[in-house]
Amino acid sequence: MTNADLIHRFETDTLPQFHHADHVRLVFAYLSEYPPFEALEKFVAALKSYADARGKSQLYNETITHAYFFLIRERMARNASASWDEFALRNADLLVWKNGILTRYYREATLQSGLARLVFLFPDRFL
């Protein structure tokens, strides 16, 4: 599936399921198709709409969304010519949800806080 097809299917709510690795793939698609801040705006709007349609708007977390978005953006910049398949192979750590990469940067309590759901919080765990 092309990046544009994936975005279209997500925005029209025609994806049969949507798990963490699918989120990463979708961010990759948005960043491949749009400038970073436009990609972020479009992705966030589509993600909120997707959650709202399922009655799960309370699950949206701005800190997690933005942190992953910019981690993916950084990794893409480091390997500018990578296709999705190449990117996924080189960045398998981004595809892990439970005990994933954000645990290196954030305390669990921070990520689960009400404030983290509303606004982006800077990392509070320093290596």
C-alpha positions as CSV (number, residue, x, y, z in Angstrom):
1,M,0.0,0.0,0.0
2,T,1.4,3.4,-0.9
3,N,1.7,6.2,1.7
4,A,-1.1,8.1,0.1
5,D,-3.4,5.0,0.1
6,L,-2.7,4.4,3.8
7,I,-3.4,8.0,4.7
8,H,-6.6,8.0,2.7
9,R,-7.8,4.7,4.2
10,F,-7.0,6.0,7.7
11,E,-8.7,9.4,7.2
12,T,-11.8,7.6,5.7
13,D,-11.9,5.1,8.5
14,T,-11.5,2.1,6.2
15,L,-8.6,0.3,8.0
16,P,-9.8,-2.9,9.6
17,Q,-7.5,-2.6,12.6
18,F,-5.0,-0.2,14.0
19,H,-2.2,-1.1,16.4
20,H,1.0,0.5,17.6
21,A,3.1,-0.5,14.6
22,D,0.4,0.8,12.3
23,H,0.6,4.1,14.1
24,V,4.4,4.2,13.3
25,R,3.7,3.3,9.7
26,L,1.1,6.0,9.4
27,V,3.4,8.7,10.8
28,F,6.1,7.5,8.3
29,A,3.5,8.0,5.6
30,Y,2.4,11.4,6.7
31,L,6.1,12.5,7.0
32,S,6.8,11.1,3.5
33,E,3.9,13.1,2.0
34,Y,3.9,16.4,3.9
35,P,6.3,18.9,5.5
36,P,6.8,18.0,9.2
37,F,4.4,20.4,10.9
38,E,1.7,19.9,8.3
39,A,2.1,16.2,8.7
40,L,1.8,16.5,12.5
41,E,-1.3,18.6,12.2
42,K,-3.0,16.2,9.8
43,F,-1.9,13.1,11.7
44,V,-3.2,14.4,15.0
45,A,-6.5,15.5,13.5
46,A,-7.0,12.1,11.9
47,L,-6.0,10.2,15.0
48,K,-8.4,12.2,17.2
49,S,-11.2,11.6,14.7
50,Y,-10.4,7.9,14.6
51,A,-10.5,7.7,18.4
52,D,-13.7,9.7,18.6
53,A,-15.4,7.4,16.0
54,R,-14.8,4.5,18.4
55,G,-15.8,6.4,21.6
56,K,-12.2,6.3,22.8
57,S,-11.3,10.0,22.6
58,Q,-10.0,9.7,26.2
59,L,-7.2,7.5,25.0
60,Y,-5.5,10.2,23.0
61,N,-2.2,11.2,24.6
62,E,-0.5,14.3,23.2
63,T,2.9,13.5,24.8
64,I,3.0,10.0,23.4
65,T,1.8,11.1,20.0
66,H,4.3,14.0,19.6
67,A,7.2,12.1,21.1
68,Y,6.8,9.2,18.7
69,F,6.2,11.6,15.8
70,F,9.5,13.4,16.3
71,L,11.4,10.3,17.0
72,I,10.2,8.9,13.7
73,R,11.0,12.2,12.0
74,E,14.6,12.2,13.4
75,R,15.1,8.6,12.3
76,M,13.8,9.3,8.8
77,A,16.2,12.3,8.5
78,R,19.1,10.1,9.4
79,N,18.2,7.6,6.6
80,A,16.5,9.9,4.1
81,S,16.3,7.3,1.3
82,A,14.8,4.5,3.3
83,S,11.5,2.9,2.2
84,W,9.0,1.9,4.9
85,D,10.4,-1.7,4.9
86,E,14.0,-0.5,5.2
87,F,12.9,2.0,7.9
88,A,11.1,-0.7,9.9
89,L,14.0,-3.0,9.8
90,R,16.5,-0.3,10.9
91,N,14.2,1.0,13.6
92,A,12.5,-2.0,15.1
93,D,12.7,-0.3,18.6
94,L,10.1,2.2,17.4
95,L,7.7,-0.7,16.7
96,V,7.6,-2.0,20.2
97,W,4.8,-0.7,22.3
98,K,4.9,-2.3,25.7
99,N,8.1,-1.2,27.4
100,G,9.0,0.6,24.2
101,I,11.4,3.4,23.5
102,L,9.5,6.1,25.4
103,T,10.4,4.3,28.7
104,R,14.0,5.6,28.1
105,Y,12.7,9.2,28.1
106,Y,9.7,9.3,30.4
107,R,8.6,7.9,33.7
108,E,5.4,5.8,33.4
109,A,3.5,8.1,35.8
110,T,4.3,11.1,33.5
111,L,3.0,9.4,30.4
112,Q,-0.2,8.3,32.1
113,S,-0.9,11.7,33.6
114,G,-3.8,13.8,32.6
115,L,-1.5,16.6,31.7
116,A,0.4,14.3,29.2
117,R,-2.9,13.6,27.5
118,L,-3.6,17.3,27.0
119,V,-0.2,18.8,26.1
120,F,3.2,17.7,25.1
121,L,5.5,17.2,28.1
122,F,9.2,17.2,27.8
123,P,11.0,14.0,28.8
124,D,11.6,13.6,32.5
125,R,13.9,10.6,32.6
126,F,17.5,11.5,31.6
127,L,20.0,8.9,30.5
